[in-house]
Amino acid sequence: MPDLLNRIWENLAERTGGPMNLRFFLQPAMAIFFAIREGVSDAKNNRVPYLWKFATSKGDRKNIVKEGWKDFGKVFIIATILDIVYQLFVIYRAKTENRFYPLESLIIAFALSVIPYILFRGPVSRLVRMFVRKNKSEQT
C-alpha cells in the first residue's frame, strides 16, 4: 500500500510539468468561473451556500450533488479526458511509463474541477450577499 501511494504521488507531481501542463490553470479557472456564477445566483436568490447546504442537509444530498454536477461535471469530464490523453502521450510517445492508471486520471479530474468549485462557490455567495446588504443599507 505505501508503494502504491508513493507511485500515485510521484505520477501526480510529474503531471504538473511537461506536455499539457496548461490544463492545470485552465480547468480550475473554468471550475471557478462556474462557482462564481452559481455563488452570485445563490446570493441573489437568497439560497444557503453550497457546501453548507450539503453538510447540513439530512436527506436531500443527492439533489444537491446533482445541482453541483450540472456546473462542474463538464469540467470534470474534460479534465478526465485530458488526463487520459496525457497518460497515453506519456506511455506511447515519450515512453516514460509502462502502464495506464485510470484512478490517477480521476484523482486529477477531481482536484482540478470539484475542489476549486466547492472552495469558491460558498465564499463568493457570502461576499456578494455582504455587498448587496451594504448597498441596500446605503440606499435607504
N, C-alpha and C positions, 0 to 999 in steps of 0.2 A: 504493500500500500504506500509506504513512503516513497518508493521508486516511482510509482505511478504519479503521485502528486508532484514530485520533483520534475518529472518529464513534462507534465502539463504546464507547470510554472515556467520552465525553460522555453517550451514551444510558444507559450503566450507572450513571453518577453521578446522573443525573436520576431514576432509579427509586427511589432511597433516600428521596425526599421525595414529597409529594403523595398521590394516591389509592393505597390498598392498601399503604402502607408498613409496616403491622403484620406483614406476611409476612416481613420481614427479621429479625424477632425470633422469630416462631413456628416457622418452618421450620428454622432452625438449632437451636432448642430441641428440636424433635422428633427431629432427627438426633442430637443429643447424648443425648437420652433413650435411643434405641436403642443408641448407642455405649456408654453406661454399662451398660445391661442386658447387652449382649454382652461387655463388658470384665469384668464380675463373673462371668459364665459362664465366660469364658476362665480366670480366676484359679481358680475353684472346680474346674474340670476339668483344671487344670494344662496348658493349651494355650499355645503361643507367642503373643505379642501379634500382632494382625492385620497391621499394616504391616510388622513384622519378618518375619513368615511370608511375606508377599507378596514382599518384597525378597530373601529368601534361598532361596526355593524355586526349583527349576530348571524342572520341567515341569508342576507342579500349579497354576499360576496361574489357570487357567480356573475350577477348582473354588473357589479362594479368592475370586475375584471374584463367583462365584455366591453364595457364603456371605454376603458383604457386601451383595450386591444384594437379598437377602431382607429386609435391615433398612432400608437407605437407599433402596431402589428406590421404595417407596411415597412417601417424602418427595420424591424426585427427580421423580416423575411429577406429584405435586401442585404442586411448585414450577414445573414446566414449564407446566402448565395455567394456574396463576395468572398467570404472566408473559405468557402468550398473551392472557389476558383483560385484563390491564393494558395491553398494547400495543393491543389492539382498542379499549379505552376511550379511550386517548390519541389514537389515529388517528381514530376516528369520533365520539367525543363531545367531546373537548377540542380536536381538530383542530390539535394542535401538531406532529404528524408526518405525513408523507405516505405512508410505506411501512411494511410489516410486516417485521421482521427475526427470522427463526426461530433463527438462530445465537445471537443475543443471549439468547433465551429459554433455550437450552441452557447457555450460559455462566452465567447467573444460577442456574439449577437446580443446576448442578454446584457453584457457590460456596456455595449455601445448604444443600445436603444432603450431598454427598460429602465435601467438605473438612472440615466440622466432625466428621463421623463418623470419618474417618480420624485426625484430630488428637486425638480424645478416647478412642477405644477402647483404644489401647495404654497410655497413661498411667493410665487407670482400672484396667486389668488389673494394672499394676505396683503401684499403690497398694493395691489390695485384697490382692494377694499379700503385700505388705510387712506389712500389718496382720494378716493371717492367720498369718504366721510369728511375728510379735510376740506374738499371743495364744496360740499353741501353746507358745512358749518360756516364757511366764508361767505357763501351766497346769501345766507339768512341774516 
